[in-house]
Amino acid sequence: MPDTNPTRRLSKSRFQVGVKCAKALWLRVHRQDLADEVSDNRLHDQNVGTRVGELARQRFPAGALVGEDYQHQIEALEHTARLVASGVDAVFEGAFEADGVDLPKAE
């Protein structure tokens, strides 16, 4: 069963932070009050990521978007599983779990 505490989940953005700096990831999960403010560079990266997702959906119109946000991980996991089982051409913003580690949608 997925961990329902959103502060302990591994999102794409948290993974990227952790790759760059393990201490920054720890602070983001356990001491958000000490974390740096969102930088202009990070906002730019998020906007670029959003645009790439939009372009991917245009390029693969037969795909399906998992619309649940990071606060609804169980629903996102179930929706993703249904889409994969249905054989849809592409799944956008899917949520996955493997060996007890959830890979949810971005925060």
C-alpha positions, 0 to 999 in steps of 0.5 A: 500500500502506498505511503499516504504521507505526501511529505515522504513521497519521492516525486520527480522534482524531489528525485532531481533535487536528491541527485544534485544534493542529498542534504537538500533532499533531506531538508525538503522532506524533513525540514521544509522550513529551512529550505531555500525559496523557489528560485527563478531557475527552478520556476523556469525548469518547471515551466519548461517541463510543463511545455514539454509535456504539452508538446508530447501530448500533441505529438501523441494524441492517442495517449491519455493524461493522468490528471490526479495531482500529487495529493491524490496518489492512490487515485493516480496509481489506480488510474495509471494502472487502468490505462496501462492495462487498457493498452493505451498508446502513451500515458502522460504524468503517470504514477508508479510504485515498485518495491514499496517506492512510489514514483508519483506525479510532480509536486 
